[in-house]
């Protein structure tokens, strides 16, 4: 992989999408979180577990595709 999907934010801590793949992964994450909210009742244990799994997968994608020298835009 030449270019990282995520890189350091311009201001503050964290990661920001640095390519179209990073933006696509962020969009899929948002859609998955909305879908878990629509499919599962919001106060159920299964909904919290589903959201935790979606979040863990997304953080794993960021960790695997992060490059400290990737450029991010404002």
N, C-alpha and C positions, 0 to 999 in steps of 0.2 A: 504494500500500500504506500503510494507516494505521499499523498496528502491526507492528513487526519480529518475525520468527520467533525470532530470537536476540538476546540482549542481554548486557551485561557480567555476569560472575558477581558474587555478593554478596561473596565472599571470594576473593582471589587474582586471577590473570590468566586471560583466556580468555573464552569465550562459553558461555552456558547457554540452553537452550530457554526462551522467554518466552511461547509460545502453543502451542495444540494442534498447529499446523502444524510448529513446531519439534520437538515431541516425536515427531510422526509421521515427520519426516525423520530424526531420531536412530534411531528404531526400524527404518526401512528401511535405514539405514546398518549397523546391527548385523546385521540379517538378511542383507544382502549380503555382509558380511565372513564370516559363518558359512557361507553358501552357497559362497563361493570356497574356503573351507577344506575343504568336503565334496566339491566337484567336482574340484578340482585337488589333486595331491599336494603336501604341505606344503613339501617341499624343492625343488620345481621352479622354474625361472626364470619360467615362465608364471604360476604361482601368485603370485609376488612382483609381477609386472607387473599382474595382475588386482587384487590388493589395493591397489597404488599408484593404479590408475585409480579404484577405488571411493573411496579416501581423498581423492584430488584432486577428484572430483566433489562429495563431501560438504563439503570445505573451500570449494569454489566456491559451494555453496548457502549456507553460513554467511556468506561475504563479501557475497553479493548481498542477503541478507535481514537483515543485522545492523543494528540501530539502537542507538545509544548511550543513548537515553532509554527503551528498552524495559524494563519491569519484569520481574525474575525472582524466583521464589520459592525458598525454602529447600528 
